[in-house]
Amino acid sequence: MINLFKNNTEIPSFDSSENYLDSPTRVNISTLGKIAQLVLVKPRIVVYEVTLKQKVSPFFEEVSETKNSYYIIGEGESMDKLISEDESERLSLVENDRNIRNISRDEILFLFEAEDTVDKLNNAILELGLDVKHYNFMWSTVNIGISEDKIVNSGYPRTEDEDSVRFKEVLISEKRKNEDYDNVFIRYEIVGEGYDLMYKRCINVVAGQSGNLKSTIVNNIIAAAVKPTNDIGFTFLDEDRKDDQIIVFDTETNENHLYQKWNFYTSCSSKLTYITLKNIPTRERLRYVHSVINRIVSNGSNIRAIIIDSLMDFIYDFNNNEESQILIESILQVINLLDIPAIVTYQENPARYNGAYNKLSGHLGSKLHQKSESHYKTSISGDTAELACVKNRNESRFTISYDLNTAGNFLMLENAGLKDKTKTSGDKKLDKLSRSLEIAFEGKQFLSNDELTTWIMQTLDIKARAASDWKQKLVDSELIENANSSGKANQWVKV
């Protein structure tokens, strides 16, 4: 006889802790059915309705009552027996017409005929290409029975224990070793050339100085993903998810302006959810991101990508190492769980020494660059915008140019192709020295070490230490050589 619900349960007193990032995983009912079919004979699902009592506040004796549903999955014969022996009449078979899409993992209990079915269930989860860390359920056997107290308070063992979950999480499975996995999200293609631009399950960064169109470029990328008619040279390599939701979290734009913007770019497409966090306190913003994602997933929708504009606005101090680490890890956790890309905008440090690629601001910027798989710098010159590659896991550096269409209320990009692979700042300086060599050696067969150093300093407007490096570059480029056969660098001759 099944030992059914012997204890009446009362939830412990009010708990004020805020573990909002540790939200329970929800399981799609269809996926749950596929798992059950692989391990159980004629699987059935039974719902158990329980009334939970909880103190409203630690200051008062007032108690509130909440009705919760728990789902027990087992073989057909055992489920029928379970219902027939239920004197409380709180058990009922879930029929096809019940409106259930997703169930919290903590509300599911598998009732097995024997303990060895646990291994079969885990193998089934892996066979379906799922992650046992997230498809990890409470279980019991027919002989052990079911306790109301243990099911309500998650007191049953899990199908994977904590150590096994962590071990399998970091261990590369044989299936993963052998499968072909293309995680490119966006590819830029033009006649004769193409570059992988952004990646799935990764953080992709679009950064730049204030006013350099970071948000505008990201807006146009989103518009191209949602409406293929917005052609800016991108191919989106997630055909199987093209109808899923792209979620935009904006920290700088108010509601009305945000609506106008996305109405302009996408005609308020149903494939896009845009959220303004402008009036949400900084410390609360990450909580809101998780809540929005959890709500969308629990409503049965799938997510294609998340956009955060701008990430710097999620913490008070971007030089705080711990805050920065928590924020980056939280984003990585979400995108890995959902198998989606994240595109974030970020502010660069103020330009110094006319550097081609300025660092991202603060410790947060440093960690963001380290953890990202792609990082691009935006710039604007007149009616032209550029998206320059700073870091890309698969590609060398390249720059995409766009003409700016200012006819509408918001800027639209028009593909102007890849920028000519012009020489770097260093190449230009080397060219300048090369062109000036004739003047430096005019009327002279040799230059002394001091004369050569002084000439380099004056030509490039640099200090003596830097001039020494450029002297070596002239030698490496075979533009000058040491005239002293002994090797002592006291005289130089033009090659």
N, C-alpha and C positions, 0 to 999 in steps of 0.2 A: 504493500500500500504506500502511495506517495505521501510523504510527510509535508503537508501543504500548510504554509502560513500559520505557524503556531503562535507567533508573537504579535501583539499589537505594538505599533511603532509610533514614537513621538520624536520629531526632529529636534536635535539639541537647540539650545538657546541661540539667540541672534548672534551672527558672526559678522563683524564689521570689516573683515579683511577685504582687500581689493585686488584679488588675483585675476584681473580682467584680461591679461594676456594669455592665461592658461585656460582658454575656453574649450569645452569638450568637443571632440570631433563628431560631426553628424554624418550619418550613413544613408545613402540613397536606398529606398526600399527595393528598387529594381536590382541594384547591386547585391543587396542582402539576400534576395531571392536566388540569385545565381550562385552565391556561396553555399547556401543551404542545400540546393539541388545536387551539388557535387558530393555532399557528405551524409545526407539524411535520406531515409526512405519516405517518400510522400511527405515532404516537410510541411508543417502547418505553423501558423503564428497566432498566438493567443495574447490578448491584451488584458492586463490586470489593472483595474482602477483602484487607486488607494488615496485616502484622504490624509494629508500630512498636517500636523499641528506645529505651529512655530510661534515663538514669542515675537511680538511686533517690535519690541525694544527691550534692551536690558534694564531699563528704568521702570518698566511697568509689567504687571502680571497679565495684561491683555494678550490673548492668543488668537492668531488668525488661522484659518483652515484653507488649504490649497489642495486641489485635486490633481494628482499626477497619474500618468499612464506609463506602465512598464510592459515590455514586450518579451514574451517567452517563445522561443523557437525550438521545435523538436519534431520527432517523427509522428506521423499522423495518429497512430494507435495510442501513443503516450499522451498526446494532446487531448484526444477524446476522453481518455481516462481522467486526465487532470480536471477537465471541465465537469465531468460527471460526479467527481468527489469533492467539488468545491461547495461547501455549505454556505459560504459567505455570499455567493452569487455575484461576485465582483469580476469573475472571469468570463470572457466571451471570445469566440473565434473571430478573427479579423476576416471580414468578407471582402470580395473584390471591389465593392462599391465604397469601401471606407476611404476617406480622403486623407491618405497618408503619403507624403513625398519623402521626407527625411526624418530619421529618428536619431536622437542623441545616443552615442555609443554607451553612455552610462545608464541608459534605460533599456538595454538589451541583455537578455540572458539566454544562452544556449543550454538546452537540457538534453544531455547525451545519454545513450543507452550504456556506454562504457567509456572509461577514461581515455582509451587509445584513440577515440574519435577526435580528441584535441589536435593531435598531430595531423590527422587527415584534413581538419579544417584549415590549419596553417598552410598545408601544402596546396589546398584549393585556392587560398588567398594569393599565394605566389603564382599559381598556375594562371590566374586571371590577371596577373601583372599588377597586383595591388600591393600596398605597403603594410606589413604586419604591425608596424608601429601605430598606425591609425585605424586599421581594421583589427582591433584587439578587444575582445569581448569578455564579459563575465560568463562563467560556465558552472554547471553542476551536473550531477548524474541522477538518474531515476532512483537509484538506491540511496544516495545521499539526501535527496529531496530538496525542498525549497523553503527558505525562511524569509518572511516578510521583512524582518529587521535587516537581514544581510543584503537583500536586493535593493532596498531603499537607501541604505548607507554604503553601497558599493563594497560589500564585505566579501564577495566571492573572489576566488582566484581568477586571474585573467588567462586567456588562451596563450598569451606570451608573458613570461615573467619579466621583470624590469631589466635584469641583466641580459637576457636573451634579446630583448628588443633593442637595447643599445648596441649589442654585439652585431646583430644583423643590420643595424642602421649604418654602421661604418664598414661592414664587410661587403666587398663587391661580389655579387652573386655570379654564378656561371652564366646565367641568362644575360645579365648586364654586360659581361665580358664579350659575349658573342653577338649581341644584337647591334644592328646599325641604328645609330641614334643621331639624327640631324637636329640640332637645337637652334638653328638659325631662324630668327623671327622675321627680320627684314633684310632684303638684299637690294642694293642699288645697282641698276643695270643701264648701260647706255651702249650704243653701237661699238662693238669691239672690246668693251671692258665691263667688269662687274666687281662689286665688293660686298662681302658680308658686312652688314651694318650694325644690327642689334640681335640679341640672343634671348631665347626662352630660358626660364628658370635662372635668370641672371639680372643683376642691376645694370642698367644702361644709363649713362650720365650725359646730359646736355648742359654745358656750363658756359659762362661768359661774364663779361663786365655788365654793369647796369646799363640798360638801354640797347643791348646788343642782340635783342630779339630771341632770347632763349625760349620764352613762352610761345612766341609766334611760330617758331620753327616746330616746336612740339605740337602745337595746335594743328598745324598743317599735316604733320605726320598722322595724328589721330583722325583728322578729316579724311585723309587718303585711305586709312584702314576701314573706316565706316562707310565711306562713299567712294567706290573705285573710280568714279569719274574725276575725282580730284587727283589727277595724275602728276606726281612730282618725281617720277623715276623709281618709285619703290615697288618691290614685289613682296607681298606678305606670304610667308611660307607656313601658314597655319590654316590651310583650307578647311580642315575639319572643325575649326572653331570660329569661322568667319561670322557666324550669327550669334556668337556669345557676347557677353557684356564687357565693354571697356569702361573702367571706372576712373574718373578724374577727380582727384582731391586738390582743390585750389585754396591756397592760404591768403591770397591777396585781393581777390575779386568779390564784390558783393553779389547778392542773389540776382538782382535785375540785370546787371551787366553780364553776369555769367550766362544767364538765359539768352540774352541778345547775341552773345558771342557764339554759342553753340547752335543757335537757330541759324546764324549766318553760315557757319562752317558745315553743318550737317543736317539742317532743317529739323533739329531736335530729334534725331534718329532714335528709335527704340533700342538700338544696339549700344547706346551710350548713356551712362549714368554720371552726372556731374554734381559734385558736392562742394559747397563752399565752407571752409573752416575758418574764414576770416574772423568771425566773432567768437570763436571757441578759444578758451584759454590755452596757451602753449602746452602746458602739462597735460591737458585733456585730449589733445589732437590725436595722438597715437591710439588712445582708447576708442575714439570715434571711428578711426580707420578700421579697427578690428570689428567694431559693432556693425558698421555698414557691410563689410565683407561677410560676416556671419549671417546677417539678415538676408542678404541676396542669395547666399548659398542655401540657407534653410528654406527659402521660398521656392527652391527648385531650379534656379537659374545657374548657368555656368559662367565663369569669368574668363575673359580672353586676355586681359592685361590690366595692370593698374598704373596710373600716372600720378606722380606727386609733384606739385608745382607750388611752393618750393620746399625742398627737404630741410633747408636751414631753419625754417620757421617751426620745426617740431621740438626743438630744445632751447632752453634759455641760454646756455653757454656752449658754443660750438668748440671751445677749447677744453671742455670737460671730457676727459678720456672715457670715464665710465658711462656717462650719458650717451656719448657718441657710439660706444660699442653696443650698448643695449638697443639703440635705435636701428643700427645697421643689421644686427642679428635678428631683430624682430621682422624686418622686411624680408630678409633672406628666408626666414622660417615660413612666412606666408607664401612667397612665390614658389618655394620648393614643394610645399604641401599641395598647392593648387596647380603646379606645373605651368606657371605663367611667367611672362616677363614683367619687369618693372622699369619704367622710364621716369627718371627724376631730373629736375632742373636744380642747378646749384650756382652759387655766386663765387666768382674768382676773386683772389686778392687784387688789390689795386695794382695797375700796371707799373712795373719797375724796370728800368733799363731797357724799355721797349722789348721785353722778352716775348718770344713767339708763343710760348705756352706758360701762362702764369698758373701758379699752384691754386688749388681749391682752398677756400678759407678755413682755417682752424684745424684742430685735431679731427673733427668730423669730416672735413674735406679730404684730409690725408687718408683716413680709413675708407672713405667712399671711393677714392681713386684705387686703393689697394684691392677692395672687394669687388669692384666693377669689372665686367668683361669688355665693356666698350665705354669710351669717354670721348666726347666731342666738344670742341670750342666753337662758339658762334661769334661772328663779327659782322659789321655792316659798313659799307662804303658807298655813299650816294644812294642809288637805287638798286644796289646789289647786296645780297646777304650771302655769307659763306658758312658752311658747316665743315670744320676741319678736324680730322682724326688725330687725337692725342694718344689714344690707346685702343688697340683692338686685338683680340686674342688670335685672330686668323690672318690679319692683313697688315701690310705696311701702311705708312701714313698716306692719306689722300685728302683732297678738299673738293667738296661739291659746291657749285655756285648756283645761286637763285636770283632771278630778277624779281623785284617787288611790284606786285600789282596793287595800286592804291585806290582803285576805282570804287571799292566797296567801303563799308564801315570798319572792316578789319583787313589787315594785310593778308594777301594771298601770295604764295610762292609759285613762280613759274620756272620750271627746270631749265637751267642754263648750261647744264653739263658739268663735267669734271674740269676743275681749274687746271690750266697748264701746269705741269710739274716744274714750277719755277724753282730756282735754286734757293736753298735755305739761307738764312742770315749769314751763317758761316761761309757758305759758298760765295756769297756776294762779297764778303770781306776779302776772301782769298783772291777773287777776281780783281778787286780794287788794288791789292798789292801787286798782283801780276802785271796789271796795266801800268803801274807806276815804277816798275823796276828799271825801265829804260831811263827814266829821269833820275832815279837814284844813282845809277852807275854812269850817268853822262860825264864823259871826260875822265872816268876813273876805271882802272882795271880791277881794283880791289876795294872792298869796304872793310874797315876794321869792325870788330865786334861792337864797340861803342857806337860807331856811325850807323851800323845796321839797326841796332836797337833803337836809337834815337829816331831814325827814319820811320820805323814801324809804329812807334809811339805817336808820332806826329800825323802819320797817314790815317791811322784808325782811332786816334784820340783815346789812347788807352795807357795804362800804367806799365812800368818796366817789367813786372812779373808776368803780366799777360803778354807783353811783347815777346818774351822768351818762348812762350808756347807757339806764337805765330811764326817765329823764326824756325822752329822745328817743323811746322806745317809747310813752310816754303821748301825746306830740305826734303821732306817726305814727298812733296809734289814735284821734286826734281826741277825746281826753279832756280835754286842756288846750291852751291856746294862749298865745302871747306877747301880753301886754297893751300892749307898747310898739310904737307904729306905726312907729318908726324902725328896728325890727328888733333893737335891743339887748335881749338876754335878761336883763333885771333884774327883771321882774315877770311873774307868770303868773296866768291866770284860768281857772276851770273852764268848759268848754264846755257 
